[in-house]
Amino acid sequence: MALDINFYKQKLLEERATLEKELGHIAEQNPDNPADWEPKPEDIPQTTADAGEMADRLGEFGERQSAEINLEVRLNNVKHALERIEEGTYGICEVSKKPIPEERLQANPAATTLAEYAE
């Protein structure tokens, strides 16, 4: 049975929109490279912030940075899967060139390899 490419394309488009929205809350696009996102620091009033508050804010920024990286990686995977749909190679393992089982694509529509080759 052939894959319902339109179904997976819709799922990937929805996920891309969700990821971009989530990234927009904690990061902004790099003006020199729109494909790159950078975490946004929270505004910290320099005159009222004490050392403890500054340390807390720096910790929060580190968490934002980690979340931004994870979201950006996922967004890039989703974009790559959408490119593969346009190229006609969606659902084919990039390593073995064998079809990716539909169960795997249902669990992770951005999958580009068989589970045994997943990082």
Secondary structure, 3 states (H helix, E strand, C coil): CCCCHHHHHHHHHHHHHHHHHHHHHHEEEECCEEEEEEECCCCCCCCCCCHHHHHHHHHHHHHHHHHHHHHHHHHHHHHHHHHHHHHCCCCECCCCCCECCHHHHHHCCCCCCCHHHCC
